[in-house]
Amino acid sequence: MKTADVIFVRIYITESSHMLNKIVSYLKNEAKIRGISVFRAISGFGDTGKHTASLVDLSLDLPLAIEFFDSKEKIEPALEHLSGVIKHEHIVCWEAKAND
């Protein structure tokens, strides 16, 4: 099986940050990342406090995780741009292999 070296990125935000559409638009239209996934968590905590969903209270401030990967040449400028609008500690990345 042929593989390609990629960088995998995960960004953590909350719904109330109202950053999701801005980030997705940038990654799609400017950075030309091949694709992303967004996951909505049911619970989480961090520097913005505890966020949780229950059957009684459907919170609109749940944690979101945005994941994407691409070549190093595409990811590095995207990370530079994103670190200007997102706290750097909310962005994690690692090297990986993808099927080519």
Backbone as CSV, one residue per row, in Angstrom:
resi,resn,N_x,N_y,N_z,CA_x,CA_y,CA_z,C_x,C_y,C_z
1,MET,0.844,-1.165,0.000,0.000,0.000,0.000,0.900,1.242,0.000
2,LYS,0.590,2.182,-0.871,1.342,3.425,-0.968,0.775,4.441,0.015
3,THR,1.663,5.120,0.742,1.225,6.118,1.709,1.893,7.465,1.422
4,ALA,1.298,8.507,1.983,1.845,9.859,1.866,2.006,10.443,3.263
5,ASP,3.055,11.213,3.460,3.248,11.908,4.730,2.294,13.095,4.804
6,VAL,1.599,13.220,5.930,0.660,14.321,6.145,0.843,14.860,7.557
7,ILE,0.257,16.002,7.800,0.153,16.532,9.157,-1.323,16.563,9.507
8,PHE,-1.651,15.987,10.648,-3.023,15.913,11.143,-3.196,17.011,12.180
9,VAL,-4.286,17.760,12.093,-4.524,18.886,12.991,-5.880,18.730,13.668
10,ARG,-5.923,19.060,14.946,-7.184,19.112,15.687,-7.252,20.459,16.402
11,ILE,-8.378,21.136,16.235,-8.601,22.437,16.854,-9.784,22.314,17.810
12,TYR,-9.621,22.872,18.997,-10.686,22.860,19.997,-11.259,24.263,20.158
13,ILE,-12.569,24.394,19.981,-13.282,25.644,20.214,-14.600,25.303,20.899
14,THR,-15.379,26.320,21.222,-16.735,26.084,21.734,-17.730,26.722,20.771
15,GLU,-18.952,26.263,20.841,-19.992,26.828,19.977,-20.151,28.327,20.192
16,SER,-20.053,28.764,21.435,-20.281,30.179,21.732,-19.171,31.087,21.222
17,SER,-18.050,30.523,20.781,-16.965,31.350,20.238,-17.331,31.909,18.864
18,HIS,-18.307,31.293,18.216,-18.757,31.711,16.887,-17.612,31.735,15.873
19,MET,-16.651,30.835,16.035,-15.491,30.760,15.149,-15.626,29.674,14.080
20,LEU,-16.576,28.766,14.237,-16.647,27.604,13.364,-16.746,27.982,11.890
21,ASN,-17.703,28.809,11.520,-17.885,29.149,10.112,-16.669,29.859,9.541
22,LYS,-16.054,30.724,10.326,-14.863,31.441,9.884,-13.709,30.468,9.614
23,ILE,-13.508,29.521,10.517,-12.428,28.543,10.368,-12.684,27.641,9.165
24,VAL,-13.903,27.107,9.060,-14.243,26.216,7.947,-14.094,26.943,6.614
25,SER,-14.568,28.164,6.545,-14.458,28.950,5.317,-12.997,29.162,4.933
26,TYR,-12.174,29.514,5.899,-10.746,29.711,5.621,-10.105,28.422,5.109
27,LEU,-10.348,27.311,5.809,-9.722,26.042,5.425,-10.161,25.588,4.038
28,LYS,-11.422,25.814,3.713,-11.943,25.386,2.413,-11.519,26.328,1.279
29,ASN,-11.725,27.615,1.461,-11.579,28.562,0.360,-10.188,29.154,0.196
30,GLU,-9.487,29.368,1.289,-8.168,29.989,1.191,-7.036,28.976,1.314
31,ALA,-7.087,28.124,2.340,-6.021,27.143,2.543,-6.147,25.955,1.594
32,LYS,-7.339,25.754,1.039,-7.601,24.655,0.092,-7.281,23.281,0.687
33,ILE,-7.625,23.115,1.973,-7.460,21.820,2.638,-8.433,20.842,2.003
34,ARG,-7.999,19.601,1.819,-8.811,18.637,1.056,-10.134,18.262,1.716
35,GLY,-10.257,18.409,3.014,-11.511,18.111,3.699,-11.333,18.231,5.192
36,ILE,-12.419,18.463,5.890,-12.376,18.570,7.346,-13.569,17.835,7.940
37,SER,-13.467,17.565,9.228,-14.592,17.020,9.992,-14.744,17.851,11.247
38,VAL,-15.987,18.056,11.656,-16.278,18.788,12.884,-17.081,17.861,13.784
39,PHE,-16.635,17.743,15.032,-17.307,16.897,16.009,-17.821,17.765,17.144
40,ARG,-19.049,17.500,17.550,-19.666,18.222,18.668,-19.650,17.299,19.879
41,ALA,-19.011,17.744,20.932,-18.898,16.931,22.140,-20.141,17.086,23.011
42,ILE,-20.362,16.118,23.877,-21.472,16.227,24.818,-21.012,16.758,26.160
43,SER,-19.700,16.802,26.352,-19.163,17.320,27.594,-17.697,17.670,27.413
44,GLY,-17.239,18.627,28.189,-15.835,18.995,28.168,-15.569,20.110,29.153
45,PHE,-14.294,20.325,29.473,-13.927,21.453,30.321,-12.558,21.947,29.902
46,GLY,-12.299,23.179,30.224,-11.023,23.801,29.887,-10.969,25.179,30.483
47,ASP,-10.163,26.043,29.859,-9.996,27.380,30.432,-11.260,28.225,30.370
48,THR,-12.241,27.821,29.568,-13.505,28.564,29.516,-14.560,27.955,30.436
49,GLY,-14.172,26.980,31.247,-15.099,26.369,32.196,-15.584,25.019,31.734
50,LYS,-16.637,24.545,32.386,-17.222,23.240,32.068,-18.369,23.435,31.094
51,HIS,-18.444,22.565,30.110,-19.505,22.604,29.103,-20.120,21.209,29.049
52,THR,-21.450,21.151,29.129,-22.094,19.840,29.124,-23.493,19.942,28.539
53,ALA,-23.972,18.827,28.055,-25.344,18.741,27.548,-26.083,17.697,28.382
54,SER,-27.339,17.971,28.636,-28.176,16.999,29.332,-29.527,16.964,28.637
55,LEU,-30.348,16.006,29.004,-31.676,15.912,28.402,-32.547,17.105,28.779
56,VAL,-32.300,17.671,29.944,-33.090,18.805,30.406,-32.626,20.109,29.772
57,ASP,-31.327,20.257,29.643,-30.744,21.517,29.174,-29.879,21.265,27.947
58,LEU,-30.345,21.661,26.781,-29.527,21.538,25.580,-28.676,22.789,25.441
59,SER,-27.444,22.682,25.876,-26.530,23.816,25.853,-26.176,24.198,24.424
60,LEU,-25.998,25.492,24.198,-25.518,25.975,22.913,-24.072,26.425,23.042
61,ASP,-23.392,25.906,24.043,-21.993,26.243,24.267,-21.176,24.974,24.469
62,LEU,-21.406,23.996,23.612,-20.692,22.733,23.733,-19.338,22.803,23.028
63,PRO,-18.418,21.931,23.436,-17.115,21.891,22.780,-17.233,21.365,21.349
64,LEU,-16.409,21.913,20.461,-16.313,21.449,19.085,-14.863,21.074,18.809
65,ALA,-14.666,19.999,18.069,-13.334,19.609,17.617,-13.354,19.623,16.096
66,ILE,-12.429,20.359,15.509,-12.295,20.446,14.054,-11.041,19.669,13.677
67,GLU,-11.188,18.687,12.799,-10.052,17.863,12.403,-9.838,17.939,10.903
68,PHE,-8.561,17.946,10.515,-8.218,17.913,9.099,-6.766,17.484,8.947
69,PHE,-6.424,17.054,7.742,-5.032,16.732,7.448,-4.759,17.041,5.990
70,ASP,-3.503,17.271,5.713,-3.067,17.521,4.339,-1.541,17.501,4.334
71,SER,-0.963,17.865,3.212,0.491,17.887,3.097,1.078,18.983,3.978
72,LYS,2.337,18.813,4.329,3.039,19.797,5.156,3.010,21.171,4.494
73,GLU,3.116,21.209,3.173,3.141,22.472,2.429,1.826,23.251,2.568
74,LYS,0.712,22.556,2.727,-0.579,23.225,2.909,-0.863,23.521,4.381
75,ILE,-0.449,22.616,5.259,-0.781,22.742,6.677,0.011,23.857,7.351
76,GLU,1.294,23.977,7.055,2.104,24.970,7.763,1.580,26.399,7.611
77,PRO,1.256,26.887,6.391,0.690,28.239,6.309,-0.690,28.344,6.964
78,ALA,-1.475,27.274,6.898,-2.794,27.290,7.537,-2.642,27.414,9.052
79,LEU,-1.686,26.687,9.635,-1.457,26.772,11.081,-0.976,28.161,11.476
80,GLU,-0.141,28.754,10.652,0.340,30.104,10.949,-0.834,31.093,10.993
81,HIS,-1.725,30.984,10.015,-2.902,31.860,9.986,-3.820,31.589,11.177
82,LEU,-4.128,30.327,11.427,-5.065,29.970,12.491,-4.539,30.331,13.870
83,SER,-3.233,30.257,14.072,-2.690,30.591,15.391,-2.829,32.079,15.690
84,GLY,-3.156,32.877,14.684,-3.424,34.287,14.903,-4.843,34.571,15.356
85,VAL,-5.747,33.597,15.176,-7.149,33.809,15.559,-7.640,32.831,16.625
86,ILE,-6.850,31.800,16.902,-7.209,30.784,17.903,-6.048,30.672,18.879
87,LYS,-6.349,30.519,20.148,-5.276,30.325,21.130,-4.418,29.145,20.699
88,HIS,-3.110,29.338,20.713,-2.219,28.287,20.219,-2.345,26.986,21.001
89,GLU,-2.724,27.067,22.271,-2.863,25.834,23.047,-4.142,25.059,22.697
90,HIS,-4.994,25.633,21.854,-6.202,24.937,21.405,-6.005,24.261,20.060
91,ILE,-4.771,24.267,19.578,-4.438,23.623,18.304,-3.384,22.558,18.579
92,VAL,-3.670,21.326,18.192,-2.679,20.253,18.304,-2.474,19.651,16.923
93,CYS,-1.267,19.184,16.669,-1.001,18.555,15.372,0.088,17.505,15.527
94,TRP,0.092,16.582,14.611,1.099,15.529,14.617,1.271,15.000,13.206
95,GLU,2.441,14.415,12.966,2.731,13.803,11.674,2.028,12.461,11.597
96,ALA,1.556,12.122,10.396,0.852,10.859,10.184,1.084,10.391,8.757
97,LYS,0.582,9.231,8.471,0.615,8.660,7.110,-0.815,8.482,6.641
98,ALA,-1.060,8.832,5.385,-2.384,8.630,4.790,-2.227,7.742,3.566
99,ASN,-3.235,6.950,3.294,-3.207,6.138,2.080,-3.213,7.058,0.883
100,ASP,-2.386,6.743,-0.066,-2.249,7.594,-1.235,-2.942,6.970,-2.430
